[in-house]
Amino acid sequence: MEEKDFILPDYDFSRKSGKVSWKAPSNIAIVKYWGKKGNQIPANPSLSFTLDTSATTTSVEFELQEEKRDRFSYDLFFDGKPNQDFRPKIDDFFARIEEYLPFLKSFHLKIDTANSFPHSSGIASSASGFAALSLCLTEMESQLCNSTSQDFFLSKASFLARLGSGSAARSIQGPLMHWGYHSGTKASSDLYAIPYPNEIHPVFLDYQDVILLVDRSAKAVSSTQGHDLMKGHLYADSRFEQAHSNLEKLNSVFKKGDLSNFITIMESEALSLHAMMMTSIPYYLLMKPNTVAIIEKVWEYRSATGVPLGFTLDAGANVHLLFPGNKREEVYSFIQSDLIQYCDQGAMLKDRVGLGGVRLS
């Protein structure tokens, strides 16, 4: 679909009020998206596991106003309490999506949102947050139109979520999501994410993600700033080619259940992401000494035991440990004996691969 396809012709305003609620999870990228073009278009395609328990729950109550206003009208609550901190982000988001949801200024909204995970916990709350809000707004639109298919609904929710946070496009569905055009991935698009269309071995459908919380302080450089530094980066073209190549390799890996090569690609992608940060101008470093210590311990453990435990990193210091579900007990024991000492106050989160957004209303 093209952008114009997401603009519906007309709405029925006989429904003057209502409430919609959705829960949407975060996700963890295996092939990283780093660098973007205008209007939240990715510089390279990406692939992620949708998570399960690390999620945002959002409800939107809407009421038709007497006349359409020249500004967005909404109240914003976080954990049931008024919150003004996120208004600038919501204002920017609404301005980006108004063309595709032209009814927004006709309604007053009450937005109430909550996360199942703590702030600064190594989980991408922007991904789950904008995904949950986009699902609510897309359902609101469907109630005003009474004529949208399930495929259109999910594609549009992903399309809208992308305009809030690029990675949010991958949190609408699961378990494995692809975002960005790639010649080897049928129906892939820069505009929205799609469920991975190629064969997936059952071992990947029960994958686990344990997030080791190394550092919960605010990042010195935001992800948005990091994306911008890819413009004119000395190694940008090579990095984008690497992402395309790794996606091609993963076709065989996912089909065969090849855990060894999966780990190699996943860890290489994580380290490449941080290499881009360290070679940007200005350059910066988000890994901490304990991040490196955990990585080295994981390598030692995997070499000694043969347990297919791998790691990945987002744009931060915290470490995601990924492994098959049938290795839970061994890995949990290893974390407690060897890795928990490197976490901030012993903090970690346990999650697993999930299936995407869930309608609650």
N, C-alpha and C positions, 0 to 999 in steps of 0.2 A: 504493500500500500504506500501511497504518497501522502505528503502532509495535507493536501487538499481533501483527501478522503476522510480525514478526521473532523471535518467541519460538517455538521448535520444541518439540513435545510431549515427546519422549523421546530418549534416546541409548543407543547400544550400546557398553558399556565393555569388550567383549571385546578391542578393540584397545587394548593397554596402553601402547604407546610408538610413536614415529614422529618424523619430521622433515619440515618443510615449508619451502620457500624461495620468496621472491618479490622481484622488483625493481619499484619504482614510481617514476615521475618526479615532479618538481615541476610547477607550472603558473604561468602568468602571466595575471592577470585583465585582461580588456578592459573589461567593466563591473564596477566594484568593489563588493565587499561591505564595508560599514562600518557597524557597529552591529548588535547582536544582542539577542534576547529570551532568556528562560530556556532551559536545556538545549540551547544551541548552535543556536538557531533564528535564521536571518538576518532582519534588519530589512528588507532588500531583496534581490531576486534578483540573481544575478551570472552572468557568462559568462567563460570562460577558454580559452586555448590550452593544451593539455597539452604539456609539453616532452618531450624525447627523451633526451638524454645526461645531463642533470642529475638524478640518480636516487639513491635509497637501496635497497640490497640488504639484506634481512633474512631470517634463518633462525630457526626456532623448533623446538627439539627438545622433545618432551613425554614424560613418563613418569607413569603412573598411580600415585598414592600409596596406601598401605594404607587410609587413611581420609581423607575430606574434612576439610580444615582450616578454621579460622575466619579465615584470612588468605591472601593470595595468595603463592604460593611460586615464586620465579623468581631466576635469575642473569642479570645484564645485562652484555653485552660490547659495546664499540664498537671497531671495527677490531681485533677479536680480543683486546682487553685489557679486564679488569674495569673497569666504569665505574659509579660511584655517583651521578654528577651528575644523571642523568636519572630516577632512581628516583622522586622525588616526582611527576613528570609521569606516569610509568607507573602509579604507585599510583592517582592521580586518574582516569586513563583506565580502568583495570580496574574501579574502583568504579562508574564511569558505565555500563560495558558489561556488568557482571555479570548484570543482569536478562535480557539478551539472549543471554548465553553462560554459563548457570548451571553449566556443567561446569568452569569455570576453577579453582576451589579444589580440585578433585579431582586436579589434575595439578601436577607440578613442571615448570617451563619453563626452558629455557636459550635466551635471546634474544641473538642476535649480529647486529649491524647495522653498516653502513658506508656512507658517502656517496661519490659519485664527484666531488664538488666540495668545495672547502675551506670551513671554518667562516667565517661572516660574509662571504660572497661575493656577497650580493645575491640568493641563491636561497633560496626558502622551504623550509628543511629540515623544518619541522614538517609541511608538506603531504606531502612524499614519505615522511617517516619514519612518520607515522601511517597513511598509505595502505598502505605495505609491510607494516607490522605487522598491520593489519586484514585484508589479503588472506591472510596466514599463518593468522590465527586463524579466519577464515571457512573456509579449506580444512581446517583441523583439525576444525572442526565438521562439515563435509561428510563427512569420513572416519568420524566417530562416528555419522552419521545415514544415510549412503549413499542420500540421497533428496532432493537439492536440485538445482533446475534452474539453468542458466547465468544466466538473467535474475535469479533470486532471489539467486544467489551474488554477482553484481556489485552488485545493489542493496543487499544487506546489508553488503557490504564498504564501500560508500560511506557507508551509514548509520552503521556503527561508526566509520569514519574521521572523520566529522563530529564525533563526540563527543570525539575527541582534539584536533582542530583543524578549524575550519570549512572552511577552504580545502582540507583534505585530501580532503573529499568529492569534489572535482573531479579528483583525481589517479588514480582507479581506471581510467578509460577515456579515450578521446580520439577524434578530435583536438580537438574543440570541445565543451566541457562546460557545461551549464546547471545551476545550483543555486538553488533558491528558487522559490516559486510565482509564476507570471506568467501572466496571462490569455491572452496571445498565444502561449504555448509549451505545446503539448500534452503532457500527462502530467508537467508540472513539479511539483516537490514541495519543501517546506522540509526534509524528512527526509533526502533523499539527492540526489545529482546524476544527471543523465541526459545521454546524448549529444545534442547539439543536433539536434532532430528535423526542422528545416526545411532547405530546399535550400542547399547550400554550393557556391559557384563553385570550380573547381579551383585558382585562384590562391591561395586561402587554405590549401590542403592542403600547400603547399610553403613556408609562411612561415618566416622565419628570426628568431631572437632573439639579439642580441648584448648581453650585460650588461656595461656599463662600470662598473667598481668605483671609485666616487668616494671612498667612506669605508667602511672595514671595521671601525670601532670599534662598540661596543655602542650601541644606540639609547638616547637619553635617556628616551624613553617607549615602553613596549612596545605591541605591537598590541592585547593584551588590555585595557590601560588606555585605549587610544585608542577601542576599541569601546565601553567603558563611558561615555566622555565624550559619546557620541551621545545618551545618555538625558537628555532635557530640553534638548538643543542647540537654539539659536534657529532654525537652518536645517535641522534634521533632516527635517522633513516635505517640504520642497522638494527636498532631496537624494534622498530615497526616491522621490519622483515622477519626478525626473530619470532615475534608474536604470531605472524601468519604461518611461519614454518612449524612452530610448536603445535598450533591448531591442526595442521595437516598430520603431524605425527600422532596426535591424540586419537585420531579416527581408529587406528589399529590398536592403540593401547586400550581404549574403552571397549572395543569389540572383544579382545582377547582376555581382558582382565589382567593386563601386564603391569603388575604393581611396581616392579623395579624401574621400568622406564617412566611410569607415571610419576614416581617420586623424583626421578632425575629432572623431568620437565618442570614439575611443580617447584622444586627447590631452586632450579636455575632461574625460573621466572621471578621468584621472590628476591633473589640476590641481584638480578638484573635491574629490578625496580629500584633497589637502593643504590646500585651503581650509577643509575641515572641521576639520582639526587646528589651523590658525591662528586659527580663530574659536571653538574650544572654550573652556570655562572650567574649569580653567586652560588657556590657549592655549600652543602649542608649535610649533616649526619643525624639521622633519627634513631639508629640502633644505639643501644647502650651496652656497656661491658657485660651485663648479665644476659642480654640478647645473644651475644656471641658465645658466652659460656654455655647457654642452653643448646645452641646449634651444635657445638662441638660434642656435647654430651649425647645428643641424639645420634650423631654420626658414629660415635664410639659404641653406643648401645646397639644400633642396627648392624654394625659390622660384627659384633660379638655374638649376637643372638639370632640374627636373620629375621627378626620381627619387622614387617614392612611399615615402620613408623617414619613419617616424613614431616617436614615443617613447611609453613609458608608465612609470609609477613605481609601486612598491609603497610600503609605509609605511617609507620610508627614503630615503637620499640617492642610491643607485645608479640608473642609467638603463638601461632596457631599450629597445634599438633594434629595431623590427620592420619587416620589408620582405619582398617576394616573393623567392623563390629565384633567379629569373633576374636579379636585381640584385646578387648577391653581390659580384662583382668591383668594381663601382663603389663600393659601400658600404664594403667592406673598405679600399679605397684612401683613401676619405674619412676613415675612422676613423684610419688611420695618419698621415695628413697633418695633420688638423685637431682630432681629439678625444682621441687617446691621451695628450696632454699634461695633460689634466684628470683622468686616472685615477690612483689610488694606485699609485705605482711602475709605471705603465703596464699595470696589470692589467685583463684583460677575459676573459669566457667566451663561447664560441660555442655556440649551441644551435639547435634547430629544432623545429617542430611534430612531436609523436609520438603514439603510439596507446595509451598507458596501461600498466598493470601487465603484467608478464611472469612466468609461472610458471617457476621454475627447478628445482623438485624433481620 
